[in-house]
C-alpha cells in the first residue's frame, strides 16, 4: 500500500468515526428526548448518507454495522429495532446520491421505510403474536355497543340506529382499506424530509448534483410492470379480510396501483408538454382520474404501457 492509499484509508476511518459519533448522538436524542425525537429520528440517516457518498457502499455498510452495535448499547432493544432501518435508508439514499440520482434516492428511501413497516407487522405477528389489524378490528367492534347505547339514549328510532351502525361499520372497512395508502404516503413523506435535511450538505460533497426531475419526467423502472402483474396474481389467493395476509396483499396491490397511476399521469404531463398543450388539460385529467374510476383505469393502462414500452421515445420521435 502506497502512502497516498494509506492517507485515504486513514481519512476514511477518521470520517467514519465522526459520522458514527454523530449518528450515536442522534440516536440518544430520538430515544430519550421526546420533544425532539421525530426531528432527530428523521435526521439520523444523514451521517450515513454522507459517508456512503464519500466512501462507497462497502465502507458505508461497515460504518453502519458499528452504528447498530452502538445503538444497541445506547438504547437496548429500541435502539436495535430502529437503527437498522435508519442505516439502511442512509445506505440506499447515499448510493443513489453518489450516482447523481436524487429522485431515485428518495424512491429508495421511501421503499426502505415501507418495507420496514411491513417487516414490523410480520415480526409483531410471528414473534410476539400481536396482530395490529385484529387489535384495531376488536377495538372498533368493542365500541359498537357503546355507539348503539348512545344512539338509543338520544331517542333515535330502530331504523335510524341500524343505519348509523351500518355507516360506522363501513367507516371501519374504509379505515382498514386506507391503511396501505397511509403507509405509502407516510414512507414517501419521510424520504422527502430526509432529502430536505441532507440537500444543503450534499452540495458541499457533490457539487454537480442535479436537481429533482419535474413530474413530467418521472420514470419508474421497467421491473415495476412485473411487480404489478405479480400482485394481480396474488390477489387471486383468497384470504380473510382484515387478516395479516390480506393486509400484505392489499398493501402491495394498492401501493403499486398508485405508483402505476402516478406514472400514467406523468406521461400525460409529458405528452402535453411535448405537444404544447395547456397544463390545464393534465391537471383536469388528474381530477377526473381521481373522481371517476373508469378514467383512472385508462390512466393506469397508459402508465403500464409507458413503463414497459417507453411511450415517451415514440412521442419524442414523432
Backbone torsions as a table, in degrees:
resi	resn	phi	psi	omega
1	UNK	NA	124.4	-179.8
2	UNK	-78.4	173.2	-175.1
3	UNK	-63.9	-39.4	-179.3
4	UNK	-62.1	-41.5	178.9
5	UNK	-67.0	-37.8	178.7
6	UNK	-64.1	-42.1	177.2
7	UNK	-61.7	-41.8	179.9
8	UNK	-62.7	-42.6	179.4
9	UNK	-65.4	-41.8	178.9
10	UNK	-63.2	-40.8	178.8
11	UNK	-63.0	-41.2	178.9
12	UNK	-63.7	-40.4	179.0
13	UNK	-65.5	-43.1	-179.6
14	UNK	-64.3	-47.4	179.9
15	UNK	-64.1	-37.2	177.6
16	UNK	-61.9	-43.4	178.9
17	UNK	-62.7	-40.1	179.3
18	UNK	-65.2	-47.0	-177.9
19	UNK	-64.3	-39.9	178.4
20	UNK	-65.5	-38.0	177.7
21	UNK	-62.7	-44.3	179.2
22	UNK	-63.2	-43.5	178.6
23	UNK	-60.6	-40.3	-179.5
24	UNK	-65.4	-40.9	178.1
25	UNK	-63.3	-42.7	177.9
26	UNK	-63.3	-37.5	176.6
27	UNK	-60.6	-44.5	177.2
28	UNK	-57.1	-44.6	-176.7
29	UNK	-67.5	-46.0	-176.0
30	UNK	-75.3	-18.3	177.4
31	UNK	-87.0	-32.3	-169.2
32	UNK	-122.3	-2.8	178.3
33	UNK	-120.5	91.5	-172.5
34	UNK	-53.7	-42.3	-175.0
35	UNK	-65.4	-27.6	-176.9
36	UNK	-110.0	4.7	-171.3
37	UNK	-60.5	-43.3	-177.3
38	UNK	-65.0	-44.1	-178.8
39	UNK	-61.4	-47.9	-177.6
40	UNK	-72.7	-29.2	175.4
41	UNK	-62.7	-45.3	-178.9
42	UNK	-75.7	-21.8	178.8
43	UNK	-87.8	-17.2	-174.1
44	UNK	-58.0	-35.1	179.4
45	UNK	-67.9	-13.8	-173.4
46	UNK	-56.6	-51.0	-179.2
47	UNK	-60.6	-35.2	178.5
48	UNK	-69.6	-39.3	177.2
49	UNK	-59.1	-49.9	-176.9
50	UNK	-65.2	-40.7	-179.6
51	UNK	-67.0	-38.8	178.1
52	UNK	-65.8	-38.9	176.6
53	UNK	-61.5	-42.7	-174.9
54	UNK	-73.8	-39.3	-168.0
55	UNK	-127.1	3.9	174.5
56	UNK	92.2	171.5	-173.7
57	UNK	-68.0	-43.0	-176.1
58	UNK	-60.1	-48.8	178.8
59	UNK	-67.8	-32.3	177.0
60	UNK	-63.4	-42.2	177.6
61	UNK	-62.7	-42.2	179.3
62	UNK	-61.8	-45.6	178.3
63	UNK	-64.2	-40.1	179.3
64	UNK	-62.8	-39.6	179.1
65	UNK	-61.0	-41.4	177.7
66	UNK	-65.9	-38.9	178.5
67	UNK	-61.3	-37.3	178.7
68	UNK	-65.2	-43.4	179.4
69	UNK	-61.3	-46.2	-179.6
70	UNK	-64.6	-39.3	178.7
71	UNK	-62.5	-36.5	177.4
72	UNK	-66.6	-41.2	178.9
73	UNK	-65.8	-34.2	-178.1
74	UNK	-79.1	-47.0	-170.4
75	UNK	-119.6	11.7	178.5
76	UNK	55.7	-134.9	-174.8
77	UNK	-63.2	-39.9	179.8
78	UNK	-60.0	-42.9	178.0
79	UNK	-66.1	-39.3	-179.2
80	UNK	-68.5	-30.1	-178.2
81	UNK	-80.9	-31.6	-175.0
82	UNK	-95.2	-35.2	-175.1
83	UNK	-58.9	-45.5	-179.7
84	UNK	-58.4	-36.2	179.1
85	UNK	-66.3	-48.2	-178.2
86	UNK	-64.7	-38.6	179.2
87	UNK	-69.4	-40.3	177.5
88	UNK	-62.2	-40.5	176.5
89	UNK	-61.9	-45.3	179.6
90	UNK	-61.1	-43.0	179.6
91	UNK	-66.4	-47.2	-178.3
92	UNK	-61.9	-46.7	-179.6
93	UNK	-70.1	-38.5	-179.3
94	UNK	-62.1	-38.7	179.1
95	UNK	-61.0	-45.7	-177.8
96	UNK	-74.4	-32.4	174.2
97	UNK	-63.3	-39.2	178.9
98	UNK	-65.3	-23.2	177.0
99	UNK	-91.1	6.1	-179.1
100	UNK	63.1	42.9	-179.7
101	UNK	-128.1	74.3	-176.7
102	UNK	-62.8	-34.0	178.3
103	UNK	-62.8	-46.9	178.0
104	UNK	-65.9	-29.3	177.0
105	UNK	-63.3	-42.9	178.7
106	UNK	-65.9	-42.9	178.2
107	UNK	-60.6	-44.5	179.7
108	UNK	-61.2	-46.0	178.8
109	UNK	-60.3	-44.4	179.5
110	UNK	-62.3	-42.7	-179.8
111	UNK	-66.3	-37.4	178.6
112	UNK	-66.4	-43.4	175.9
113	UNK	-59.6	-45.3	-178.9
114	UNK	-62.1	-44.3	178.6
115	UNK	-62.3	-38.8	179.5
116	UNK	-66.0	-35.0	176.2
117	UNK	-61.3	-46.5	-179.1
118	UNK	-65.3	-39.9	177.4
119	UNK	-61.8	-39.7	179.9
120	UNK	-63.8	-36.4	175.6
121	UNK	-63.7	-44.5	-179.5
122	UNK	-61.3	-46.6	-179.1
123	UNK	-62.4	-43.8	-178.1
124	UNK	-63.4	-34.4	-179.2
125	UNK	-79.9	-49.4	-172.2
126	UNK	-76.1	-39.7	-175.4
127	UNK	-93.6	-40.0	-173.7
128	UNK	-109.1	0.7	-179.1
129	UNK	52.9	38.0	177.6
130	UNK	-111.8	102.2	179.4
131	UNK	-95.5	104.0	-175.1
132	UNK	-60.8	-37.3	-179.6
133	UNK	-63.7	-45.7	-179.8
134	UNK	-66.4	-37.4	177.8
135	UNK	-61.8	-43.3	179.1
136	UNK	-63.8	-43.3	179.5
137	UNK	-63.6	-45.4	-179.2
138	UNK	-63.8	-37.9	179.5
139	UNK	-63.4	-42.4	-179.9
140	UNK	-68.4	-41.7	179.9
141	UNK	-63.8	-34.3	177.6
142	UNK	-68.0	-23.2	178.6
143	UNK	-79.7	-19.7	-176.1
144	UNK	-57.3	-48.8	178.7
145	UNK	-60.1	-36.0	178.9
146	UNK	-65.3	-43.0	179.0
147	UNK	-63.3	-43.8	-179.8
148	UNK	-62.8	-42.9	179.6
149	UNK	-62.9	-42.0	179.2
150	UNK	-62.6	-40.8	-179.7
151	UNK	-66.3	-38.8	178.9
152	UNK	-65.6	-40.1	179.7
153	UNK	-67.1	-26.6	179.9
154	UNK	-78.2	-6.4	178.2
155	UNK	87.0	13.9	179.7
156	UNK	-69.5	149.3	179.3
157	UNK	-73.1	164.1	179.0
158	UNK	-59.8	-39.6	179.7
159	UNK	-63.2	-43.1	-179.7
160	UNK	-67.7	-38.9	178.2
161	UNK	-62.5	-45.3	178.8
162	UNK	-60.3	-39.9	179.4
163	UNK	-64.8	-44.8	-179.4
164	UNK	-65.3	-40.8	178.8
165	UNK	-65.7	-36.5	177.4
166	UNK	-64.2	-42.9	178.4
167	UNK	-64.2	-37.7	178.2
168	UNK	-63.7	-41.8	178.0
169	UNK	-63.9	-41.6	178.3
170	UNK	-64.2	-35.6	177.3
171	UNK	-64.2	-38.2	177.0
172	UNK	-61.7	-46.7	-180.0
173	UNK	-63.2	-39.6	179.5
174	UNK	-63.7	-41.5	179.7
175	UNK	-63.6	-41.5	178.8
176	UNK	-65.9	-39.6	180.0
177	UNK	-69.8	-28.8	-177.2
178	UNK	-81.7	-11.2	-176.2
179	UNK	-58.1	-46.9	178.8
180	UNK	-58.2	-41.3	179.6
181	UNK	-65.1	-41.0	178.8
182	UNK	-62.5	-40.4	177.8
183	UNK	-63.4	-42.9	179.5
184	UNK	-62.3	-46.2	-179.8
185	UNK	-62.8	-43.1	179.9
186	UNK	-62.0	-46.9	-179.7
187	UNK	-61.9	-41.6	-179.8
188	UNK	-65.6	-44.0	180.0
189	UNK	-63.1	-39.9	178.8
190	UNK	-61.9	-42.0	179.0
191	UNK	-65.8	-37.6	178.3
192	UNK	-66.4	-38.6	177.2
193	UNK	-64.0	-42.3	175.5
194	UNK	-56.3	-45.2	180.0
195	UNK	-63.4	-42.3	-178.2
196	UNK	-64.8	-38.9	178.8
197	UNK	-66.3	-43.5	-170.2
198	UNK	-88.5	-16.9	-175.1
199	UNK	-55.0	-46.5	179.7
200	UNK	-62.6	-33.2	-179.3
201	UNK	-75.2	-35.2	-178.6
202	UNK	-60.3	-36.0	-178.4
203	UNK	-59.3	-25.9	180.0
204	UNK	-83.2	-21.8	-179.0
205	UNK	-98.1	-36.8	-179.1
206	UNK	-129.4	97.5	-172.9
207	UNK	-68.7	-28.1	-176.2
208	UNK	-101.0	27.1	179.0
209	UNK	-66.1	122.1	-179.5
210	UNK	-71.8	158.7	176.6
211	UNK	-77.1	164.8	178.2
212	UNK	-61.1	141.6	178.1
213	UNK	-66.8	153.9	175.4
214	UNK	-71.2	161.5	-177.1
215	UNK	-57.2	-36.1	-178.4
216	UNK	-67.0	-18.9	-178.3
217	UNK	-99.7	7.7	179.9
218	UNK	-64.3	129.0	178.6
219	UNK	-134.1	116.9	175.0
220	UNK	-84.7	152.5	-179.7
221	UNK	-64.3	151.0	-178.8
222	UNK	-60.1	-29.3	-179.8
223	UNK	-61.1	-18.6	-179.6
224	UNK	-60.6	-31.5	178.7
225	UNK	-61.7	-44.5	-178.8
226	UNK	-68.2	-37.2	176.3
227	UNK	-62.3	-40.6	-179.1
228	UNK	-65.1	-45.5	178.8
229	UNK	-64.2	-37.6	178.8
230	UNK	-64.1	-41.1	179.0
231	UNK	-67.1	-33.0	175.4
232	UNK	-61.2	-40.6	178.1
233	UNK	-67.2	-40.1	179.5
234	UNK	-63.3	-30.8	-179.7
235	UNK	-67.9	-16.7	178.1
236	UNK	-74.8	-17.9	178.2
237	UNK	-76.4	124.0	-178.0
238	UNK	-77.1	123.8	175.8
239	UNK	-132.9	157.1	-179.5
240	UNK	-69.9	128.3	-179.5
241	UNK	-61.7	130.2	-179.1
242	UNK	93.6	-9.1	178.9
243	UNK	-77.4	170.7	-179.5
244	UNK	-63.6	-44.3	179.6
245	UNK	-62.7	-37.9	176.4
246	UNK	-61.6	-40.2	178.8
247	UNK	-62.2	-44.2	179.7
248	UNK	-62.7	-46.3	-180.0
249	UNK	-59.6	-55.1	-175.6
250	UNK	-66.6	-34.8	178.8
251	UNK	-63.7	-49.6	-179.2
252	UNK	-60.2	-44.0	-177.5
253	UNK	-65.7	-47.9	-175.9
254	UNK	-68.8	-35.4	178.6
255	UNK	-65.2	-47.5	178.6
256	UNK	-68.7	-33.4	175.0
257	UNK	-56.7	-47.8	-178.7
258	UNK	-66.4	-42.5	-179.0
259	UNK	-62.4	-43.0	178.8
260	UNK	-66.7	-38.3	177.7
261	UNK	-63.1	-43.3	177.2
262	UNK	-60.7	-40.7	178.4
263	UNK	-61.3	-40.7	178.1
264	UNK	-62.7	-44.6	178.1
265	UNK	-64.4	-37.9	178.1
266	UNK	-60.7	-42.3	178.7
267	UNK	-63.7	-39.5	179.1
268	UNK	-62.0	-42.1	176.4
269	UNK	-62.1	-42.6	179.9
270	UNK	-62.5	-46.6	-178.2
271	UNK	-60.9	-46.5	-179.5
272	UNK	-63.7	-37.0	177.9
273	UNK	-65.0	-45.0	-178.5
274	UNK	-66.7	-33.0	-177.3
275	UNK	-94.7	2.4	178.3
276	UNK	70.9	26.5	179.8
277	UNK	-86.0	145.4	-177.7
278	UNK	-56.6	145.1	178.2
279	UNK	-65.0	-18.5	179.4
280	UNK	-62.3	-30.0	-177.7
281	UNK	-66.1	-53.4	178.7
282	UNK	-65.8	-32.4	176.6
283	UNK	-63.8	-42.8	176.9
284	UNK	-63.4	-35.8	178.6
285	UNK	-63.5	-38.9	178.3
286	UNK	-64.1	-47.0	179.6
287	UNK	-60.4	-45.9	-178.9
288	UNK	-65.7	-39.7	-179.2
289	UNK	-65.6	-33.8	179.9
290	UNK	-76.8	-40.4	-174.9
291	UNK	-85.9	-25.1	-175.6
292	UNK	-123.5	97.9	-173.1
293	UNK	-50.9	-40.5	179.4
294	UNK	-57.1	-34.7	177.1
295	UNK	-67.9	-38.0	176.9
296	UNK	-60.3	-36.8	177.7
297	UNK	-62.9	-44.2	178.9
298	UNK	-62.5	-43.8	179.8
299	UNK	-62.7	-37.9	179.4
300	UNK	-65.1	-40.5	177.3
301	UNK	-63.1	-40.2	177.1
302	UNK	-61.9	-41.8	179.5
303	UNK	-62.0	-44.7	178.7
304	UNK	-62.7	-43.7	179.2
305	UNK	-63.3	-38.1	179.8
306	UNK	-66.7	-39.0	178.7
307	UNK	-69.4	-46.9	-172.9
308	UNK	-80.4	-32.9	-172.1
309	UNK	-120.1	6.8	175.2
310	UNK	52.7	61.7	-179.1
311	UNK	-60.2	-27.9	-175.8
312	UNK	-64.5	-37.2	178.3
313	UNK	-64.1	-36.8	178.9
314	UNK	-68.4	-38.3	176.9
315	UNK	-66.7	-41.4	-178.2
316	UNK	-65.5	-36.3	-176.3
317	UNK	-78.0	-14.8	-179.9
318	UNK	-81.9	NA	NA
